[in-house]
């Protein structure tokens, strides 16, 4: 559980990135691509302030996730990323007024229960030298 704050940081930066991307794309309105405008449109999308912030936040989230993967079992860390869906669904409902019906709420509840069950299973810390040695043995 030592690395749980890092795992949750990864989850919430991932969710924040999704929300920023949605805000950016919503602010751009309907987007269409033609052969003449494709490159210009891509630059407009990438350099939209919200989209750009979302992409940067994704990089931060990925860096955090890589750190976590160097410390704990992937079978422990990776399922926590499903909590990003929970955060995105709730904030999309609050901020973007997206529908949050009974089936979505039930799905969110199942995700939360599943993540708690996985967390109860615990984790062992991964030593970098053990991981490198295992990978070297697998290659030979």
mmCIF file of the C-alpha atoms, coordinates in Angstrom:
data_MODEL
# 
_entry.id   MODEL 
# 
loop_
_atom_site.group_PDB 
_atom_site.id 
_atom_site.type_symbol 
_atom_site.label_atom_id 
_atom_site.label_alt_id 
_atom_site.label_comp_id 
_atom_site.label_asym_id 
_atom_site.label_entity_id 
_atom_site.label_seq_id 
_atom_site.pdbx_PDB_ins_code 
_atom_site.Cartn_x 
_atom_site.Cartn_y 
_atom_site.Cartn_z 
_atom_site.occupancy 
_atom_site.B_iso_or_equiv 
_atom_site.pdbx_formal_charge 
_atom_site.auth_seq_id 
_atom_site.auth_comp_id 
_atom_site.auth_asym_id 
_atom_site.auth_atom_id 
_atom_site.pdbx_PDB_model_num 
ATOM 1   C CA . UNK A 1 1   ? 0.000   0.000   0.000   1.00 0.00 ? 1   UNK A CA 1 
ATOM 2   C CA . UNK A 1 2   ? 3.048   2.261   0.102   1.00 0.00 ? 2   UNK A CA 1 
ATOM 3   C CA . UNK A 1 3   ? 2.611   3.102   -3.564  1.00 0.00 ? 3   UNK A CA 1 
ATOM 4   C CA . UNK A 1 4   ? -1.156  3.632   -3.470  1.00 0.00 ? 4   UNK A CA 1 
ATOM 5   C CA . UNK A 1 5   ? -0.813  7.461   -3.564  1.00 0.00 ? 5   UNK A CA 1 
ATOM 6   C CA . UNK A 1 6   ? 1.244   7.162   -6.762  1.00 0.00 ? 6   UNK A CA 1 
ATOM 7   C CA . UNK A 1 7   ? -1.321  4.784   -8.252  1.00 0.00 ? 7   UNK A CA 1 
ATOM 8   C CA . UNK A 1 8   ? -4.161  7.166   -7.410  1.00 0.00 ? 8   UNK A CA 1 
ATOM 9   C CA . UNK A 1 9   ? -2.163  10.095  -8.818  1.00 0.00 ? 9   UNK A CA 1 
ATOM 10  C CA . UNK A 1 10  ? -1.888  8.123   -12.062 1.00 0.00 ? 10  UNK A CA 1 
ATOM 11  C CA . UNK A 1 11  ? -5.630  7.435   -12.046 1.00 0.00 ? 11  UNK A CA 1 
ATOM 12  C CA . UNK A 1 12  ? -6.650  11.031  -11.448 1.00 0.00 ? 12  UNK A CA 1 
ATOM 13  C CA . UNK A 1 13  ? -4.204  12.567  -13.904 1.00 0.00 ? 13  UNK A CA 1 
ATOM 14  C CA . UNK A 1 14  ? -5.488  10.098  -16.501 1.00 0.00 ? 14  UNK A CA 1 
ATOM 15  C CA . UNK A 1 15  ? -9.077  11.138  -15.761 1.00 0.00 ? 15  UNK A CA 1 
ATOM 16  C CA . UNK A 1 16  ? -8.168  14.834  -15.754 1.00 0.00 ? 16  UNK A CA 1 
ATOM 17  C CA . UNK A 1 17  ? -6.517  14.426  -19.159 1.00 0.00 ? 17  UNK A CA 1 
ATOM 18  C CA . UNK A 1 18  ? -9.698  12.894  -20.591 1.00 0.00 ? 18  UNK A CA 1 
ATOM 19  C CA . UNK A 1 19  ? -11.797 15.751  -19.257 1.00 0.00 ? 19  UNK A CA 1 
ATOM 20  C CA . UNK A 1 20  ? -9.419  18.366  -20.677 1.00 0.00 ? 20  UNK A CA 1 
ATOM 21  C CA . UNK A 1 21  ? -9.471  16.645  -24.071 1.00 0.00 ? 21  UNK A CA 1 
ATOM 22  C CA . UNK A 1 22  ? -13.271 16.645  -24.011 1.00 0.00 ? 22  UNK A CA 1 
ATOM 23  C CA . UNK A 1 23  ? -13.365 20.342  -23.089 1.00 0.00 ? 23  UNK A CA 1 
ATOM 24  C CA . UNK A 1 24  ? -10.952 21.162  -25.879 1.00 0.00 ? 24  UNK A CA 1 
ATOM 25  C CA . UNK A 1 25  ? -12.761 19.180  -28.527 1.00 0.00 ? 25  UNK A CA 1 
ATOM 26  C CA . UNK A 1 26  ? -16.142 20.540  -27.424 1.00 0.00 ? 26  UNK A CA 1 
ATOM 27  C CA . UNK A 1 27  ? -14.842 24.088  -27.732 1.00 0.00 ? 27  UNK A CA 1 
ATOM 28  C CA . UNK A 1 28  ? -13.832 23.410  -31.333 1.00 0.00 ? 28  UNK A CA 1 
ATOM 29  C CA . UNK A 1 29  ? -17.278 22.408  -32.485 1.00 0.00 ? 29  UNK A CA 1 
ATOM 30  C CA . UNK A 1 30  ? -17.784 20.030  -35.373 1.00 0.00 ? 30  UNK A CA 1 
ATOM 31  C CA . UNK A 1 31  ? -14.520 19.035  -37.004 1.00 0.00 ? 31  UNK A CA 1 
ATOM 32  C CA . UNK A 1 32  ? -14.148 17.906  -40.574 1.00 0.00 ? 32  UNK A CA 1 
ATOM 33  C CA . UNK A 1 33  ? -11.077 16.814  -42.458 1.00 0.00 ? 33  UNK A CA 1 
ATOM 34  C CA . UNK A 1 34  ? -10.392 17.188  -46.130 1.00 0.00 ? 34  UNK A CA 1 
ATOM 35  C CA . UNK A 1 35  ? -7.203  16.507  -48.039 1.00 0.00 ? 35  UNK A CA 1 
ATOM 36  C CA . UNK A 1 36  ? -6.557  20.251  -48.174 1.00 0.00 ? 36  UNK A CA 1 
ATOM 37  C CA . UNK A 1 37  ? -7.176  20.980  -44.484 1.00 0.00 ? 37  UNK A CA 1 
ATOM 38  C CA . UNK A 1 38  ? -6.014  17.820  -42.659 1.00 0.00 ? 38  UNK A CA 1 
ATOM 39  C CA . UNK A 1 39  ? -2.640  19.120  -41.478 1.00 0.00 ? 39  UNK A CA 1 
ATOM 40  C CA . UNK A 1 40  ? -4.074  22.492  -40.463 1.00 0.00 ? 40  UNK A CA 1 
ATOM 41  C CA . UNK A 1 41  ? -6.882  20.774  -38.529 1.00 0.00 ? 41  UNK A CA 1 
ATOM 42  C CA . UNK A 1 42  ? -4.430  18.526  -36.689 1.00 0.00 ? 42  UNK A CA 1 
ATOM 43  C CA . UNK A 1 43  ? -2.405  21.568  -35.608 1.00 0.00 ? 43  UNK A CA 1 
ATOM 44  C CA . UNK A 1 44  ? -5.589  23.369  -34.551 1.00 0.00 ? 44  UNK A CA 1 
ATOM 45  C CA . UNK A 1 45  ? -6.578  20.372  -32.442 1.00 0.00 ? 45  UNK A CA 1 
ATOM 46  C CA . UNK A 1 46  ? -3.183  19.737  -30.854 1.00 0.00 ? 46  UNK A CA 1 
ATOM 47  C CA . UNK A 1 47  ? -2.585  23.401  -30.032 1.00 0.00 ? 47  UNK A CA 1 
ATOM 48  C CA . UNK A 1 48  ? -6.038  24.053  -28.642 1.00 0.00 ? 48  UNK A CA 1 
ATOM 49  C CA . UNK A 1 49  ? -5.184  25.037  -25.036 1.00 0.00 ? 49  UNK A CA 1 
ATOM 50  C CA . UNK A 1 50  ? -7.416  22.377  -23.444 1.00 0.00 ? 50  UNK A CA 1 
ATOM 51  C CA . UNK A 1 51  ? -6.281  19.617  -25.794 1.00 0.00 ? 51  UNK A CA 1 
ATOM 52  C CA . UNK A 1 52  ? -2.635  20.553  -25.331 1.00 0.00 ? 52  UNK A CA 1 
ATOM 53  C CA . UNK A 1 53  ? -3.060  20.582  -21.534 1.00 0.00 ? 53  UNK A CA 1 
ATOM 54  C CA . UNK A 1 54  ? -4.770  17.190  -21.746 1.00 0.00 ? 54  UNK A CA 1 
ATOM 55  C CA . UNK A 1 55  ? -1.920  15.734  -23.780 1.00 0.00 ? 55  UNK A CA 1 
ATOM 56  C CA . UNK A 1 56  ? 0.657   17.091  -21.320 1.00 0.00 ? 56  UNK A CA 1 
ATOM 57  C CA . UNK A 1 57  ? -1.362  15.661  -18.435 1.00 0.00 ? 57  UNK A CA 1 
ATOM 58  C CA . UNK A 1 58  ? -1.396  12.279  -20.192 1.00 0.00 ? 58  UNK A CA 1 
ATOM 59  C CA . UNK A 1 59  ? 2.404   12.368  -20.366 1.00 0.00 ? 59  UNK A CA 1 
ATOM 60  C CA . UNK A 1 60  ? 2.550   13.115  -16.634 1.00 0.00 ? 60  UNK A CA 1 
ATOM 61  C CA . UNK A 1 61  ? 0.096   10.285  -15.963 1.00 0.00 ? 61  UNK A CA 1 
ATOM 62  C CA . UNK A 1 62  ? 2.152   7.868   -18.056 1.00 0.00 ? 62  UNK A CA 1 
ATOM 63  C CA . UNK A 1 63  ? 5.370   8.847   -16.281 1.00 0.00 ? 63  UNK A CA 1 
ATOM 64  C CA . UNK A 1 64  ? 3.672   8.206   -12.951 1.00 0.00 ? 64  UNK A CA 1 
ATOM 65  C CA . UNK A 1 65  ? 2.354   4.866   -14.202 1.00 0.00 ? 65  UNK A CA 1 
ATOM 66  C CA . UNK A 1 66  ? 5.816   3.810   -15.345 1.00 0.00 ? 66  UNK A CA 1 
ATOM 67  C CA . UNK A 1 67  ? 7.180   4.644   -11.892 1.00 0.00 ? 67  UNK A CA 1 
ATOM 68  C CA . UNK A 1 68  ? 4.412   2.565   -10.271 1.00 0.00 ? 68  UNK A CA 1 
ATOM 69  C CA . UNK A 1 69  ? 5.112   -0.361  -12.602 1.00 0.00 ? 69  UNK A CA 1 
ATOM 70  C CA . UNK A 1 70  ? 8.750   -0.306  -11.504 1.00 0.00 ? 70  UNK A CA 1 
ATOM 71  C CA . UNK A 1 71  ? 7.630   -0.740  -7.884  1.00 0.00 ? 71  UNK A CA 1 
ATOM 72  C CA . UNK A 1 72  ? 4.583   -3.044  -7.755  1.00 0.00 ? 72  UNK A CA 1 
ATOM 73  C CA . UNK A 1 73  ? 3.043   -5.965  -9.598  1.00 0.00 ? 73  UNK A CA 1 
ATOM 74  C CA . UNK A 1 74  ? 1.181   -4.967  -12.742 1.00 0.00 ? 74  UNK A CA 1 
ATOM 75  C CA . UNK A 1 75  ? -1.684  -7.261  -11.704 1.00 0.00 ? 75  UNK A CA 1 
ATOM 76  C CA . UNK A 1 76  ? -2.133  -4.982  -8.684  1.00 0.00 ? 76  UNK A CA 1 
ATOM 77  C CA . UNK A 1 77  ? -1.516  -1.557  -10.252 1.00 0.00 ? 77  UNK A CA 1 
ATOM 78  C CA . UNK A 1 78  ? -3.266  -1.828  -13.606 1.00 0.00 ? 78  UNK A CA 1 
ATOM 79  C CA . UNK A 1 79  ? -6.810  -2.571  -12.366 1.00 0.00 ? 79  UNK A CA 1 
ATOM 80  C CA . UNK A 1 80  ? -6.790  0.715   -10.460 1.00 0.00 ? 80  UNK A CA 1 
ATOM 81  C CA . UNK A 1 81  ? -6.835  2.515   -13.810 1.00 0.00 ? 81  UNK A CA 1 
ATOM 82  C CA . UNK A 1 82  ? -10.477 1.463   -14.102 1.00 0.00 ? 82  UNK A CA 1 
ATOM 83  C CA . UNK A 1 83  ? -11.163 4.050   -11.402 1.00 0.00 ? 83  UNK A CA 1 
ATOM 84  C CA . UNK A 1 84  ? -10.360 6.677   -14.029 1.00 0.00 ? 84  UNK A CA 1 
ATOM 85  C CA . UNK A 1 85  ? -13.621 5.689   -15.715 1.00 0.00 ? 85  UNK A CA 1 
ATOM 86  C CA . UNK A 1 86  ? -15.446 6.281   -12.437 1.00 0.00 ? 86  UNK A CA 1 
ATOM 87  C CA . UNK A 1 87  ? -13.920 9.751   -12.063 1.00 0.00 ? 87  UNK A CA 1 
ATOM 88  C CA . UNK A 1 88  ? -14.552 10.645  -15.711 1.00 0.00 ? 88  UNK A CA 1 
ATOM 89  C CA . UNK A 1 89  ? -18.178 9.490   -15.602 1.00 0.00 ? 89  UNK A CA 1 
ATOM 90  C CA . UNK A 1 90  ? -18.920 11.482  -12.450 1.00 0.00 ? 90  UNK A CA 1 
ATOM 91  C CA . UNK A 1 91  ? -17.150 14.650  -13.624 1.00 0.00 ? 91  UNK A CA 1 
ATOM 92  C CA . UNK A 1 92  ? -18.684 14.358  -17.114 1.00 0.00 ? 92  UNK A CA 1 
ATOM 93  C CA . UNK A 1 93  ? -22.068 14.295  -15.410 1.00 0.00 ? 93  UNK A CA 1 
ATOM 94  C CA . UNK A 1 94  ? -21.182 17.314  -13.236 1.00 0.00 ? 94  UNK A CA 1 
ATOM 95  C CA . UNK A 1 95  ? -19.304 19.426  -15.780 1.00 0.00 ? 95  UNK A CA 1 
ATOM 96  C CA . UNK A 1 96  ? -20.620 18.418  -19.206 1.00 0.00 ? 96  UNK A CA 1 
ATOM 97  C CA . UNK A 1 97  ? -24.124 17.412  -18.054 1.00 0.00 ? 97  UNK A CA 1 
ATOM 98  C CA . UNK A 1 98  ? -23.721 13.951  -19.585 1.00 0.00 ? 98  UNK A CA 1 
ATOM 99  C CA . UNK A 1 99  ? -26.264 11.267  -18.693 1.00 0.00 ? 99  UNK A CA 1 
ATOM 100 C CA . UNK A 1 100 ? -25.505 9.134   -15.639 1.00 0.00 ? 100 UNK A CA 1 
ATOM 101 C CA . UNK A 1 101 ? -28.299 6.586   -15.615 1.00 0.00 ? 101 UNK A CA 1 
ATOM 102 C CA . UNK A 1 102 ? -28.923 3.514   -13.505 1.00 0.00 ? 102 UNK A CA 1 
ATOM 103 C CA . UNK A 1 103 ? -26.824 1.171   -15.650 1.00 0.00 ? 103 UNK A CA 1 
ATOM 104 C CA . UNK A 1 104 ? -23.817 3.489   -15.540 1.00 0.00 ? 104 UNK A CA 1 
ATOM 105 C CA . UNK A 1 105 ? -24.178 3.860   -11.778 1.00 0.00 ? 105 UNK A CA 1 
ATOM 106 C CA . UNK A 1 106 ? -24.385 0.073   -11.397 1.00 0.00 ? 106 UNK A CA 1 
ATOM 107 C CA . UNK A 1 107 ? -21.293 -0.326  -13.567 1.00 0.00 ? 107 UNK A CA 1 
ATOM 108 C CA . UNK A 1 108 ? -19.435 2.264   -11.506 1.00 0.00 ? 108 UNK A CA 1 
ATOM 109 C CA . UNK A 1 109 ? -20.378 0.405   -8.329  1.00 0.00 ? 109 UNK A CA 1 
ATOM 110 C CA . UNK A 1 110 ? -19.068 -2.862  -9.782  1.00 0.00 ? 110 UNK A CA 1 
ATOM 111 C CA . UNK A 1 111 ? -15.813 -1.216  -10.815 1.00 0.00 ? 111 UNK A CA 1 
ATOM 112 C CA . UNK A 1 112 ? -15.361 0.180   -7.305  1.00 0.00 ? 112 UNK A CA 1 
ATOM 113 C CA . UNK A 1 113 ? -16.098 -3.172  -5.660  1.00 0.00 ? 113 UNK A CA 1 
ATOM 114 C CA . UNK A 1 114 ? -13.720 -4.957  -8.014  1.00 0.00 ? 114 UNK A CA 1 
ATOM 115 C CA . UNK A 1 115 ? -10.948 -2.472  -7.355  1.00 0.00 ? 115 UNK A CA 1 
ATOM 116 C CA . UNK A 1 116 ? -11.397 -2.838  -3.578  1.00 0.00 ? 116 UNK A CA 1 
ATOM 117 C CA . UNK A 1 117 ? -11.206 -6.629  -3.916  1.00 0.00 ? 117 UNK A CA 1 
ATOM 118 C CA . UNK A 1 118 ? -8.007  -6.374  -5.955  1.00 0.00 ? 118 UNK A CA 1 
ATOM 119 C CA . UNK A 1 119 ? -6.508  -3.969  -3.419  1.00 0.00 ? 119 UNK A CA 1 
ATOM 120 C CA . UNK A 1 120 ? -7.254  -6.436  -0.620  1.00 0.00 ? 120 UNK A CA 1 
ATOM 121 C CA . UNK A 1 121 ? -5.101  -8.982  -2.400  1.00 0.00 ? 121 UNK A CA 1 
ATOM 122 C CA . UNK A 1 122 ? -2.106  -6.794  -1.665  1.00 0.00 ? 122 UNK A CA 1 
ATOM 123 C CA . UNK A 1 123 ? 1.044   -6.508  -3.643  1.00 0.00 ? 123 UNK A CA 1 
ATOM 124 C CA . UNK A 1 124 ? 4.694   -7.210  -3.317  1.00 0.00 ? 124 UNK A CA 1 
ATOM 125 C CA . UNK A 1 125 ? 7.264   -4.621  -4.198  1.00 0.00 ? 125 UNK A CA 1 
ATOM 126 C CA . UNK A 1 126 ? 9.203   -5.288  -7.341  1.00 0.00 ? 126 UNK A CA 1 
ATOM 127 C CA . UNK A 1 127 ? 12.937  -4.888  -7.085  1.00 0.00 ? 127 UNK A CA 1 
ATOM 128 C CA . UNK A 1 128 ? 14.408  -3.423  -10.237 1.00 0.00 ? 128 UNK A CA 1 
ATOM 129 C CA . UNK A 1 129 ? 17.284  -5.871  -10.230 1.00 0.00 ? 129 UNK A CA 1 
ATOM 130 C CA . UNK A 1 130 ? 14.924  -8.844  -9.997  1.00 0.00 ? 130 UNK A CA 1 
ATOM 131 C CA . UNK A 1 131 ? 12.887  -7.535  -12.910 1.00 0.00 ? 131 UNK A CA 1 
ATOM 132 C CA . UNK A 1 132 ? 15.910  -6.944  -15.101 1.00 0.00 ? 132 UNK A CA 1 
ATOM 133 C CA . UNK A 1 133 ? 17.313  -10.384 -14.233 1.00 0.00 ? 133 UNK A CA 1 
ATOM 134 C CA . UNK A 1 134 ? 13.973  -12.013 -15.064 1.00 0.00 ? 134 UNK A CA 1 
ATOM 135 C CA . UNK A 1 135 ? 13.778  -10.224 -18.401 1.00 0.00 ? 135 UNK A CA 1 
ATOM 136 C CA . UNK A 1 136 ? 17.352  -11.195 -19.232 1.00 0.00 ? 136 UNK A CA 1 
ATOM 137 C CA . UNK A 1 137 ? 16.601  -14.854 -18.439 1.00 0.00 ? 137 UNK A CA 1 
ATOM 138 C CA . UNK A 1 138 ? 13.439  -14.747 -20.565 1.00 0.00 ? 138 UNK A CA 1 
ATOM 139 C CA . UNK A 1 139 ? 15.396  -13.497 -23.576 1.00 0.00 ? 139 UNK A CA 1 
ATOM 140 C CA . UNK A 1 140 ? 17.948  -16.327 -23.442 1.00 0.00 ? 140 UNK A CA 1 
# 
